[in-house]
Amino acid sequence: MLLTSIALADALLGWLTAHAGDALVRGSARKTLGDAQQRAFRHVIDSAIGEAVHTVANELPERRRKELAKQLRKSRAQLAGGPEDYLELSQMVQAFLDSPAGVELLSGFDVDGARLSDALTFWITDGVARDALAGGALAPLASHSGFSGLFDLSERTLTTLGSLTGRVEETLEIVRALAERLDRTGQSSPAMAFTALVTERARLFTGRRELLARIDGALADPGFPSGYLLVTGEPGIGKTALVAHLVSSRGYVHHFNSRSEGITSASAFTSMVCAQLADRYGLPQPPQGEDMLGSAGLSRMLALAAAQARADAPVVILLDALDEAEQPPSGGNRLYLPAALPAHTYVIATSRELSDDFLTVSSLRRFHLSDDAPENLSDITEYVNGRLDTSAGLAGRVAAAGLTRDAFVTDMVACSQGNFLYVVHVLADLCDADSDRAALIDPAALPVGLRDYYRTHWRVMKDRWPAVLADKYETALRCLAVMREPVPVGAWVDFAPGDVDAQVARHVVREWRQFLNRRQSLHNNEPCYAVYHSTFVDFLRDEGPGLEPYERHVYQVERSMLLRLLRDTRS
């Protein structure tokens, strides 16, 4: 996989589609796969490149490995495909490497094509299996009739890759667990509730090698047989992306708190985590609607799961944004987290730094993501360079501004002030060369810091709004920012003042899409919207009229609705 990056992945998929695909298989797969799966599959392939290169080309100098990956990425523009071709994976990989395009691509690199084929086949398969186990976007592949056969194939091909024996066994164990889950329940994992979030944030993940090594070291430390690992950092530094990466790559049990999406309660956390533990370890499912009564229910499930754990296979729970979780009325830990965990059981939590004692436990290790740390700035540099490699539009805008690549990267890193969210937003503006939004940012005069970026974006967007509609657009956006959970357009309009209608709300969605999360309602399959990140809510709270007037308005609407409901009930 190392050698197939997104470029190779797409080229392989496209080549198979054109030359060796089974139309019936692809047609069947397309029925269950959509845009999210396409993106997730490309992410798996992109991640696989590094692994494959490391597996079969580790003796090459680092510069040559990077060049090889770069050449592989270039093939993406020539051919395209998707996960609907996945069931022909082995044939696809070998056929591409044997084709004139594959031979030419690998010429000049001392790489064994057969071993590369084996490695690519395995690492792609490995990535899909782990995504499916985590309830990711590729979980539908696990329910396909031909899915398990792929892993038999992987086991066969990887007999030649002795260095991967441990990883192969672990992957095959994951596959067996997936098969048992499907046989037992016939249903997908409860973790699929976070599929869209994991897919989106993991796609943005870059670097963090030192931090991941420290986390792995703690999990393997005999002197730390169980406990909490707390990763802290400023908002926007990439904590959620880190959790999403661990979910996507390792399949850990997980839960994401989000104040903007209304996911902050202890009951939401315990029900989600207990359901995943039951699913993962074959435990009795907790009764529907059980409140779990503090930490007792969670502790009970952890003890049952820990009975199956080992030092080399611990129970690991990922918990994002602990600081956004509700504080219990009686004090104690947020989400009623137990003060002590069973042996071989760990909770990896993220949080912004807080002054209160929101986590009082018997065993805790802390890791801090500092915005000015050399490792963080190096990761941002790597991310910017990666976007320049894969976006001709971005590279063109930088060149048109009269900047060299090195000068632009240096400016981006400095102006980001170590904030990954700043980099993601600014590069999204610069990459989107076909839209009006691209004109918001001048590559030669970048805003300094995330708050300055928000201020620049806000000022330019307000200047573009027609005068007669500007107040309506601003009101609609500020009302959405104070909603406590994602809402469909209809409810959004109901809670906003009367001059905000559905047309205004949809315009805000179009113009401010990068600042909004879109989730599909489980009840009526209707799109629901919420503000993407708490830092933008904080900006709106401090800018102009703030958010207090809109909070009062939404409260009054809620109160009126409740009183009307009570009157209707009495009558």
N, C-alpha and C positions, 0 to 999 in steps of 0.2 A: 503494500500500500504506500510505502514510502515513496515509491516512484510514480504514483498515479495522481497525485494532487487533483485538484478540481479539474485541471486541464486534462490530465490523463483520464480521469474518471469520465468526463463528458465525451472524450474522444473514444474511449472504450465502449461506452454505452451506445454512442452513435454508430460506431463501426459494426457492432453486433446487430443493431437495428437494421442496418442496410444489408448486411451480408449473412448473418447466421441466426437471426431471431426466429422465435416461434410465435406466429401471429396470434394464435389462440391464447398462449400464456400471457403475452403482453396485453391483449384485450381484456383478459380476466383481471390482471393486476390494475389496469387503469380504472376499473370500476371502484376500487377501494383506495386509490391513491390520489391526492390532490396537491395543491401548491405547497402546503406545509411539508408534505413528504418529499417533494422534489427538493426543497431547500435542505431538509434534514439529510437526505441521501448525499447531496453534494458536499455537505459539511463532513459527513462520515468519510467520504473519499478524500477530501482535502486533508483531513487529519491523518488519514492512512498513509499519505505520501511520506511524511516524515518517518513514520514507523517502518515502512517498507525500505526506504533508503537506508535507515539505520541498520536494518536486518541484513541486507545483502550488499551494501556499499559502504560499510563502516570504515573500510581501509582507505577510502578516498579522502583526500584533504577536505576540510569543511567547505572551502571555497568551491571545490568541484561538486560537492553534494548540493550546495545551493544552486549552482549553475544547472545541474541536472534537473532539479525540481523546477527551476525557472523555465527550462526548455519544455518540460512536460506540460506546464501550465499553458504554454502558447498553443497547444493543440486544442484547447477548449473552443476556440473560435471556429475551428475547422469542422468539428463534429459535435453533435448534441444527443442527449438521451436522458433517461430517468430511471427511477426504481422499478418501473414496469418491466425493464429488461433484466432485473436482478436474478431471476431464476436461471439465466444462462450465463451466470458470472464466470465460471471456470473457462468455458469455451470462449467467452468474450475476451478475457484477459490474454489467453494464449493466442487467439486469432489476431488480436491487435499487435502483439509483440512480433508475430511472424509476418505481419503485413509490411509492405514497403515503407509506409509512414512510420511504423514502429521501429523497424530496423534503422531507418535514417535518424530517428529521434535518439536512439541509444548509441549511435556511432560516435566514437570519440570518448566513450566512457567504458572503463574496464568493469563491466557488470555482466554477471551470468544471467542470461535471459530466462532460463528455465527456473532458477531460484527466485528471480524477480517475479515471475508469474505465480509461483507458489506463495510468495510473501504477499503480493497484492491480493490474491484470492483470499488468503487468511485474514488479513487486516481489515479488508472491507467487510467480510463476513463477521468478524469480531465486533466491528463498530455497529453493525446492524443489530446483532444479538444484544449488545449492551443497551442500545437505545430502546429496543423492544422491552427488555427487562425493566427499564426505568419507566415504562409507560410512555415512551416518547412517540414522536410522529410516525416512526417506522413500525410501531406495534402491529398495524394491520398486516404487515408481511408475515408475521408469526402465525397468523391464522390461515395462511394460504396452504393448500394441500401439498405443494412442493417444497415448503420451507425446510422441513426437517432433513430432507435429502441433501440440501446444500451443506449441512454441517457434517453429514457422513462424508461428503466429498472433501470438505476442508480437512477432516481428520486424516484422510488418505493422502492428500497432497502434502500435508505438513509433516509427514514422516521423514522427509528429507531435511527438515529444519530443526535439528536437534536443540539449538539454542532457545527455541520457543516452547519446549516441552511443557514447562509449567504454565505458561500462558494458554497454550492449547487446551490443557486439561481443565483450566479454569473456565475457558470459553465453552467447552463442551458441557461442563456442569451447568452453566447458565442456560444452554440450549435445553438440557434435560429438564431444568426447572421450569422453563417456558412451556415445554410440552406437557409437563405434569399439571401446570396451572390451567392450561386450556382444557385438558381432559377433566380436571376437577370442577371447574366453574363454567367453562364455555364463555367466559366474559373477559374483558380487558382489565388491566390493572387499575386500581383506584388512583394511581399516580398520574393517570392520563389527564386528570384535572389541571395539571400544570404543563401539559405538553407544549402548548403554544409559547409559554414563557420560557421554558427550557430551550426550545428550538431557537427562539429569537436571541436570547442572551448568550447561549453557548456559541452561536455563530460569531459573536463579537469578541470571544475570549482570545487572548494572546499572552504568551509568556508565563509569568509567575512560577518559573522553574524552581527558584530558591525557596519560595514559600511552600510549594507542593512537596519539595524534598523535606522541609522541616515538619510538615504535617505527617508525611509518611514515616519520618523518623520517630515522631511521638507515638504513632499507632503501633510501631514495632518495638518500642522501648519497654523492656521487662520491668523497669522501675515505674512505669505508668500503665498499670494493668487495666485501668478503666478511668473514665472521667470526661471532662469538657475541654474542648479546644475552642477558644474564642478569638475570632479574627475581627479586628476593629479597623476603622478607617473613615475618612470623611465621605459624605454623600457624593456619589458619582465616581468614586475611585475604582469601582469594578468588583464590589463584593458579591453582588447578585450574579454577575457573569462567572465568578469563580465557583459559586455553588452550582450554577447551571452546567458548567464544564464537568464538575465532579459527578453530577447526576448523569450527564450524557456519556461520559467515558467510563464510569465505574458502576453505575446503576444503584447507588446508595438510596435507602429510604430517605424521603425528603419532604419538607414543607416550606412554603414561601409566605411570610407575612407581608401584607401590603395595606397600609392605611388608606391609600387612594382607591383600593378595590374592595375595601370593607372586610379584609381577611386579617383579623387581629385577635380573635377570641381564643380562649383556652380550649373551648369545645371543638372549634374548627381544627385546631392543631391535634388534639388527642384523637379525634375521630379519623382524621386523615392518616396519621402515623400508625395508629393501631390497626387500621384496615390494611395498610401496606405490610406491617409486620405479620399479620395473619396470613396475607397472601404469599409473602416471601417464605415463611417458615412452616406453612401448613398448620397454623394454629386456628382454634375456633374464632370465627368472626365475632367481634363485639356486638351486642344487641343493638339494633337500629334505634337511634334516638337516645341512647344512654348518655348521660351527661358526664360520665367518668368520675364525677365527684372528686375534684382536686387531682392530685397526682397518683391516687391509689390505682385507678384503672390502667394508667400508663405504666406504672411500676410493675403491675401484674403481667402485662404483655411483654415488657422488657425482660422480666425474669424468665418467662417461658421461651422467648427468643434466645436469650443468653445461654440457655441450657444446650442449645445446638451450636454455639459459637466456639471458636478456637482462637488461640493467639494469632495464627496466621490467617484466620477468616473471622474477624470480629463483626459484631453488630455495629453498624455506623449509621447515624441519623444526621442528615443535614438540615439545618434550621436557619433560614435567611431572615435578616432584619428583625432580630429579637427586640431591638429598641422600639419597633413599631407595634409590638404586641401590647395588649391591654395589661395594665397592672392589676393584680388581684386586690380586691377590697380589703382583705385581711393582711396585706403585706406578703412577704415571702417572694418566691421566684415568679417571674412572669411565666405564663402558660403552665403554672404549677409544675415546673420542671423539678424532678427529684433532686434532693441534695446529694445523694450518692447513687452511683450506677453499678449494676452487676459486673462481674468480671468479664473482660473482653467486650465491653460495651462502651461506645463513645458517641458523644454529641458534638458535631462541629457546627458552631453557631457564628453568625456574623452580626455586627452591630456598629452603628456610629458610636463614638465615645460619649458616655453619659456620666453624670456626676453621681447618680443614685446607685444603690446596690441592687441592681436588677437581676443579679445572678450570684447567689451565695451558695457555694457548693464545697464539697470536701476535697475535690481533686480538679484543678484547673490549670491549663496552660494558655498563655496569651500570645497572640501574634498580631503585630500592628503593621498595616499598610500605610507607610508615610508618603505623602505626596511628593516630597523632595528627595526621597531615597534614590540612590543610583539605580537600583534594580527596577523601581517603578518607572523612572524616566527612560531606562533602556527598553522596557516593555512597550512604552508609548512610541518610542522611536521605531521599534520593530513593527508595530501596528501601522504606523503611517507609511513606512516603506512598503509594507505588504499591500496597502491600498493603492499606492502609486504603481506597483507591479501589475495589479489586476484591473485598474481603471484607466483606460486611455483618455477618458474625458477629464479626469482629475489631472493627469500628467499634462494634458494639453492646456488646461487653464493655468497651471503653474508656469509653463513655458511662455504662454501668452502674456503673463504678468511680468516677464523679464527676469524670472527667478531661476536659479539653478536648483536642481533637486536637493542638494545638501543644504542650501540656504533655506529653502522652504521647510525641510524637515526640522532644522534647528529652530526656526521661528515657531513652528507648530508646537514643538516640545516646550519651548520657553513660555509661550502664551497660554498653553494649557494649564500651567501651574500644577502639573501633576495630576490633572483630573481627566480620567478616561472618557467620561460622558461629554465633556467639552469637545474632545477630539472626534468622537462619534458624530456629534451634531454638526460640527464645522465641516468635516469631510463629507457628510451627507449632503450638505448644501453645495459644496464645491463639485461633487461628483454628478449632481443632478443638473447637468448642463442644458438639458432640453426644457427645463421649467423656469418660470419666473423666479423661483426661489434661489437659483444659482447666483443671481445678481445681488443677493443680500450680503454676500461675503466677498471681499477683495483679498485675494491671496497675498497681496503685497502690504495689506494693512489689516492684519487679523485683530479681532477683539482680544483683550487680555483677561483671561479667566472666564469661568462659566457664567458668573453674574453679568459680566460685561457683554458676553455673547447673547444672553437672554435680552438684555437691554437694547442691543443693536437690532436684533431680530424683531423685537416688539416695536421699536420706533419705525423701522422701515415698513413693517406690515401695516401699522396704523396709518402711515402716510399713503399707502396704496388703497386703503379702504375708501369707497365713496363716502362723501361727507354725510349723506342722508342715512347711511347704513352703519357707520363706524360705531356709534353707541350701541346698536343692537348686537353687532359682532362681539364687542368687548363684553357686554353683559352676558351673552351666551357663554363665552369662554370662562368668565369668572364664576358663573353659576355652576358650570361643570366642575370647576376646581374645588368647590366646596361640597360636592356630592360625596357621600360616605361609601359608595360602592358604584361599580359600572352601571350605567343606565342606557336604555335604548333611546332613540331620538324622541319618541312619543313622551316618555316620562321626563326626559330632559326639558322639553318644551313646557310640560305641565308645571314643573317646579320653577321655571324662569318667569320673569315679568311678561305681561301680555304682549309686548311688542316683539318678543322673540318667538318666531314660528319655525316650523320644520325646515323651511327653505334656508333660514338663517343658520340653524343648527348644522345642516348638511354642508353649508358653505364653510363653517368653522372646521368641520371634519376634513374637508378637502385642503384648506389652507394651512391647517395646523396639525396635519396627520402625524408628522414625526414626533410631536409632543404628546400624542394620545396613544393609549392602549386600546386595542379592539379585541373584544372577547365575544364569543358566540353564546347566546343564552341557551341554557339547557332546556328551558321550558317551551319556547316557541321558535327556536333556531333564529332568533333575531339578533343583529349585531348590537353590542353594548359598548359604551365608551367611558374611559376614565383618563385622567391626566397621567402621563407616562411616569413621571418621577417627582418625588417630593421636593426636589430642588426648584422645580418650576413653580410648584404651589407656593413655596417660600418666597420666590421672586414676586409673584402676583400679590402676595400678602403685603409686601413692602413697597410695591410700585403703585403710584397713582392713588385711587380710592381704596386700595387694599381689598380684602375679602370680607370684612366684617359686615358691610351692608348687605352683601349677598347671602351670607350665613343667616342673617336675621330674616331675610325674605324667604329663604328656603324653609327655615324653621316655622314661619307663619303659615306657609302653604301646607307643611306637614301637619301642623296643629289643626288647621281648618279641615283637612281631610279626615283626621282622626275624629274630630267632633262630629262631622257629618256622618261618619261610619257609626259612631255610637248612637246618634239620633235614629239612624235607619234601623239599627239593631233593636232599639227599644220599641220602635213602632212596629 
